[in-house]
Amino acid sequence: MSKLIEEQIQIAEERLRQAMLESDVSALDDLLASELIFTNHLGQLMSKQDDLAAHRSGGLKIEKIDLSDQRIQISDNVSIVSVQSRILGNFGGISSESIPRFTRIWKKQANETWQVIAAHSSVVAQEKYQTLNT
């Protein structure tokens, strides 16, 4: 049973990665629980609506996400994922490449879908550079 759940979580994680890359607000809406609590790499708390608004407005544009060192821990209807990422994107007009580690808590909802109910991000390494507009 846990192997099946692990596969479901891996699929959900990939759907989340693709939704972030494409700023697919509809897919993100499906994957993020309404009660989401996300602590970003700056220590700021963000809700589901904050996250969706950042993608919708274009203030957050992710160009590339590479994942490594993924670990999944399963407990009943909750799964905890720890994964390191390499993210290249534009955040508020500043281009940045960072290596954060995310911890996400996925909860199996009543309709049998998995949603992120909590997440935390810590930066392992980061480079910022301003994109010149010509």
C-alpha positions in Angstrom: 0.0 0.0 0.0 2.8 2.5 0.9 4.4 1.9 -2.5 1.2 2.9 -4.2 0.9 6.0 -2.1 4.6 6.9 -2.8 3.9 6.7 -6.5 0.8 8.9 -6.1 2.9 11.5 -4.2 5.6 11.4 -6.9 3.0 12.0 -9.5 1.5 14.9 -7.5 5.0 16.4 -7.0 5.6 16.3 -10.7 2.2 17.9 -11.4 3.1 20.6 -8.9 6.5 21.2 -10.6 4.8 21.5 -14.0 2.1 23.8 -12.7 4.7 26.1 -11.1 6.7 26.2 -14.4 3.7 27.1 -16.4 2.1 29.3 -13.8 -0.9 27.1 -14.3 -3.2 28.7 -11.7 -6.0 26.1 -12.3 -3.7 23.2 -11.6 -2.2 24.9 -8.6 -5.7 25.6 -7.3 -6.3 21.8 -7.5 -3.0 20.9 -5.8 -3.0 23.4 -3.0 -5.4 23.0 -0.1 -7.5 26.0 0.9 -5.9 26.0 4.3 -2.3 26.0 3.0 0.3 27.5 5.2 3.5 28.2 3.2 6.6 29.7 4.8 8.8 30.9 1.9 12.6 31.2 1.8 12.3 34.7 3.4 10.4 33.5 6.4 7.1 35.0 5.1 3.8 33.2 5.6 1.8 32.8 2.4 -1.6 31.5 1.9 -3.0 29.6 -1.1 -4.5 32.8 -2.4 -1.1 34.6 -2.1 0.6 31.9 -4.1 -2.0 31.9 -6.8 -1.9 35.7 -7.0 1.9 35.7 -7.5 1.6 33.3 -10.4 -1.5 35.0 -11.9 0.1 38.5 -11.8 3.4 37.4 -13.4 5.3 38.7 -10.3 6.6 35.1 -10.1 7.8 33.5 -13.2 9.8 30.2 -12.9 11.8 29.2 -15.9 13.4 26.0 -14.7 13.1 23.6 -11.8 15.4 20.6 -11.4 14.7 18.3 -8.4 17.1 16.1 -6.5 17.4 14.2 -3.2 13.7 13.6 -2.9 12.6 11.8 0.3 9.0 10.7 1.0 7.6 9.7 4.4 4.1 8.2 4.6 1.8 8.2 7.6 -1.9 7.3 7.1 -3.5 10.0 5.0 -0.5 12.4 5.2 2.8 12.3 3.3 5.8 14.4 4.0 8.2 15.3 1.1 11.6 16.8 1.4 13.2 17.7 -1.9 16.1 19.9 -3.0 15.6 22.0 -6.0 17.5 24.2 -8.4 15.2 27.1 -9.5 15.8 29.7 -12.1 13.2 32.4 -12.4 12.2 36.0 -12.1 10.8 37.2 -8.8 9.5 40.8 -8.7 11.6 41.8 -11.7 14.8 40.3 -10.4 16.3 37.2 -12.0 17.5 34.7 -9.6 18.9 31.2 -9.4 18.6 29.4 -6.1 18.9 26.0 -4.5 16.2 25.7 -1.9 15.1 22.6 0.0 11.3 22.3 0.3 9.4 20.3 2.9 5.8 19.8 1.8 3.0 18.0 3.7 0.4 16.4 1.4 -2.9 15.3 2.8 -5.3 12.9 1.2 -8.6 14.7 1.0 -12.1 13.1 1.2 -12.4 13.0 -2.6 -9.2 10.8 -2.6 -7.0 13.6 -4.1 -3.7 14.7 -2.5 -3.3 18.4 -1.7 -0.4 20.4 -0.1 -1.6 21.6 3.3 1.7 23.0 4.5 5.1 23.8 3.0 8.4 25.3 4.0 11.4 26.5 2.0 15.0 27.1 3.0 17.6 28.4 0.7 20.8 26.3 0.5 22.4 28.7 -2.1 21.3 31.7 -4.1 22.5 34.1 -6.8 20.6 37.2 -7.8 21.2 39.3 -10.9 19.2 42.1 -12.5 18.0 41.5 -16.0 18.8 44.6 -18.1 15.9 45.9 -20.2 17.1 47.2 -23.5 
